[in-house]
Amino acid sequence: MDQTLIYCIIVAAAVVAGAIQNIAGFGASVILLMVLPRFFNVLEATTLTQTICTGTTIMLAFIFRKYIEWKKILLPGIAFMVAAVFTISQLKKFDLAWLGAALGLFLLVLSLYYLFWQKKIDVHPTPLLAVAFGLLSGVLSGLFSIGATLMAMYFLAVTEDRNHYMANLQLLLAVNNVVSLYTRAATGILTASLILPSLIGFGGLLLGHLIGSRIAGKLDGEKLKRFVYVLVGVTGIETLIKQLMKIFG
């Protein structure tokens, strides 16, 4: 496929991701992972996703900086970082077809969680649970660049309001995104060829946030969220089937 067309698709996906994040309040990375694996292998797609979203987490952490609660971030943050760095260091040992199948399965499970189970799961925070959430989120971040979902559950349970929730979550993600990208570069996963599409995608994400802020009051965020996660589930099934056909076909 023509490179210019691929860049245009990256911009379009990032704009949609940024707008939906602003309106519905959930991760743009999920939207990007519905599109990018169609044009890049799974390692490149997840790396691009993390690179595109890193700037946003840094900006949000800066905006909400006065609400940061360091004591609540430290324990899960360290666990997250250790797990993410270790997982990324092992990525090149994985079979890409199996990793792609795991991505499809994860998208399907993520879709089912948000559609049916999200409000039924109650988290009672303890130090052990903080470490457990951090470790599992770090593994998911290392594998698929989607580590925010479980950490969001944790910080919703331990913070008092949206400002503290946003500050704690975005700072943890910002720091770990930077460390993870350094690790991806050091292991040869983040290469020079991904810099331009990352910058293009980040620009699209910013534009999407701007568009989302303009139309947020005109759309039902909950209905939009459900619709998007139905699409996430369909994408997960499609990805899983395609990768399993490569493995067993």
MOSUL-V311853 format. One record per residue. N is the residue number from 1. PHI is phi in whole degrees, 0 to 359 (* if undefined). OMEGA is omega in whole degrees, 0 to 359 (none if undefined). Layout:
# MOSUL-V311853
N;PHI;OMEGA  N;PHI;OMEGA
This chain:
# MOSUL-V311853
1;*;181  2;302;184  3;298;180  4;297;178  5;295;178  6;298;179  7;297;178  8;296;178  9;293;177  10;299;179  11;300;181  12;299;179  13;297;181  14;292;177  15;298;178  16;299;180  17;298;180  18;295;180  19;294;181  20;294;177  21;301;181  22;292;184  23;279;188  24;264;174  25;82;177  26;233;193  27;299;174  28;293;182  29;300;180  30;297;180  31;296;181  32;298;181  33;285;171  34;280;187  35;246;190  36;300;179  37;296;177  38;283;184  39;237;180  40;226;174  41;291;191  42;296;178  43;292;179  44;293;182  45;295;180  46;290;177  47;294;177  48;301;179  49;302;181  50;294;180  51;296;180  52;297;186  53;275;184  54;299;181  55;301;179  56;295;180  57;296;178  58;296;180  59;296;180  60;293;177  61;298;179  62;291;181  63;298;184  64;260;189  65;302;183  66;286;180  67;258;184  68;295;178  69;244;189  70;299;183  71;296;181  72;277;183  73;266;193  74;303;186  75;294;178  76;294;181  77;295;179  78;295;179  79;299;178  80;302;184  81;297;180  82;300;182  83;294;181  84;295;181  85;298;179  86;297;181  87;297;180  88;298;181  89;295;181  90;259;190  91;300;184  92;292;177  93;275;184  94;275;172  95;285;186  96;296;180  97;294;178  98;293;178  99;295;176  100;296;177  101;296;178  102;296;177  103;298;178  104;300;179  105;296;180  106;296;178  107;299;179  108;296;180  109;296;178  110;299;178  111;298;181  112;296;179  113;300;183  114;291;183  115;281;190  116;235;192  117;244;189  118;306;185  119;276;181  120;263;183  121;260;182  122;246;183  123;258;175  124;250;190  125;293;172  126;220;177  127;304;179  128;297;180  129;292;177  130;300;178  131;294;181  132;298;178  133;297;180  134;297;181  135;296;182  136;294;178  137;296;178  138;296;176  139;298;179  140;296;177  141;294;179  142;296;182  143;284;192  144;233;184  145;60;175  146;233;180  147;255;188  148;282;189  149;300;181  150;291;178  151;294;175  152;298;177  153;302;183  154;295;184  155;289;173  156;298;182  157;280;187  158;253;180  159;250;189  160;272;184  161;209;185  162;296;183  163;297;178  164;292;177  165;300;181  166;296;182  167;298;183  168;295;182  169;295;185  170;291;177  171;294;178  172;302;181  173;293;182  174;299;181  175;298;183  176;288;174  177;297;179  178;297;180  179;296;181  180;294;179  181;294;175  182;300;180  183;294;178  184;296;178  185;291;182  186;295;180  187;267;177  188;83;180  189;276;174  190;273;184  191;247;182  192;299;182  193;293;181  194;266;184  195;294;182  196;297;177  197;298;177  198;293;179  199;295;178  200;298;180  201;295;179  202;296;176  203;299;177  204;297;180  205;296;178  206;297;178  207;297;178  208;298;177  209;299;179  210;296;178  211;297;180  212;299;180  213;294;181  214;281;186  215;248;185  216;303;183  217;285;184  218;262;183  219;238;177  220;275;184  221;300;182  222;292;178  223;295;178  224;297;180  225;299;180  226;295;180  227;299;182  228;295;182  229;286;168  230;295;178  231;297;177  232;299;179  233;296;178  234;297;178  235;298;178  236;299;179  237;297;180  238;300;180  239;296;180  240;298;180  241;297;182  242;299;182  243;288;178  244;293;176  245;295;176  246;294;184  247;286;187  248;255;184  249;288;none
